């Protein structure tokens, strides 16, 4: 298991089209996480529903859904792409 020590905490999450997440971290950084392949790899069947995927909410160390599905901080940060803010 990887260490979260050098990764900033999740501050907020916005659900985008095509199973992507715009994740805001507590260091001011904003990154885009494409969840499609993650959902497939981890067999998170409930997240394949667009309506259910839209229920994502932030947790300091993850993005979560109402029935307990999570994408952890390591996957979110390391698997996302930084975006420039205007």
HELIX and SHEET records of a PDB file:
HELIX    1   1 UNK A   36  UNK A   41  1                                   6    
HELIX    2   2 UNK A   45  UNK A   48  5                                   4    
HELIX    3   3 UNK A   50  UNK A   53  1                                   4    
HELIX    4   4 UNK A   73  UNK A   78  1                                   6    
SHEET    1   A 4 UNK A  10  UNK A  16  0                                        
SHEET    2   A 4 UNK A  20  UNK A  25 -1                                        
SHEET    3   A 4 UNK A  30  UNK A  34 -1                                        
SHEET    4   A 4 UNK A  80  UNK A  82 -1                                        
SHEET    1   B 3 UNK A  57  UNK A  59  0                                        
SHEET    2   B 3 UNK A  62  UNK A  64 -1                                        
SHEET    3   B 3 UNK A  70  UNK A  72 -1                                        
END                                                                             
